[in-house]
Amino acid sequence: MKKIFVVILLLMNLQAMAQHSFDISKDTKDEGLIYNGQITFSDLNKEPSFKWLKSGYDEYMPKPELLRYLNENLKNYSMVVFLGTWCDDSHYLVPKLEKVLDLVGVAPVSLTMYGVDRDKHTKGGEYKTYDITLVPTIILLRDNKEVGRITESVQNNLEGDLVALIRKDKATSGQ
């Protein structure tokens, strides 16, 4: 009886782990997968067809001096990211973001990420709250207030643009 109970608990655990807060659909344009809803880098990394994520991560070499600045300052901010798993700009920028955040040691609780469909809509409607029209969009927040965003592409490099947003926020807030 005890063994049956343990097996039932294990099966319930596996089922709970298999559930996620995003929908997956087949893209009608290129047959790829579209993730829609709240996602994590772990969710993205589990999908074998998202080769762009690993290759972009491995190839990116962020600037160490900018990483040092982010390491000291990014902990005071949170981030909301919108991306399209079907979007070339997201394929380019999101792996770089993952690497920068890994190297800086940003806690997962300070990052919320959403996959959008081709209309740039999220399953839960969050795209409306953040006025998302292009992806990827990386929104930097301090005390739950937006201090800046990176939309679709970067000016110089990802870590440099994040540093610029933080410096601008510090200058305008008197920090």
C-alpha positions, 0 to 999 in steps of 0.5 A: 500500500505504501509503495502505491501511495509513493507511485501516485505521489510521483505521478502527481508531481510529474504532471504538475511539473509538466504544466506551464503558464504558456501556450505552445502553437505551431507558427503558420508562417515557418512551422516553428513554435510560438510560446505565448504567455509567461516563460523562463529561460529554462522553458526556452532552453528545454526546446530543442528547436530553439538552437538560436538560443544556445548559439547566440549565448555561446557566441556573445562576449559582453564587455567586462567593464560594463558587466562590472557596472551592472553587477554593482547596480542591476540588483536595484532593478527588475526587468520585464521582457517580451519576445517572440520565439518566431522573431529574428530580432528576439533570436538575436537579442534574447540569448545575449540578455540571458548571458549578461544576466547569468554573468551578472548574477541577476536573480530569476525573481527580478526577471519576468518574461513573456512570449508573444504571438505574431500580433505581439499579444500575450495569453494574459493580456500583459502586452496591454499593460506595457504597451508592447508593439515591437519585440523584443522589448526589455523594460527596466523597472525600479520600484515597479516604475519603468525607467527605460526600455530597449526595443527591438535592437540596441544602440551599441551592445546590450550591456552598454544600453542597460548601463545607459538606462541605469545611469540616466535613471540615477541622474534623473532620480538624484541617486 
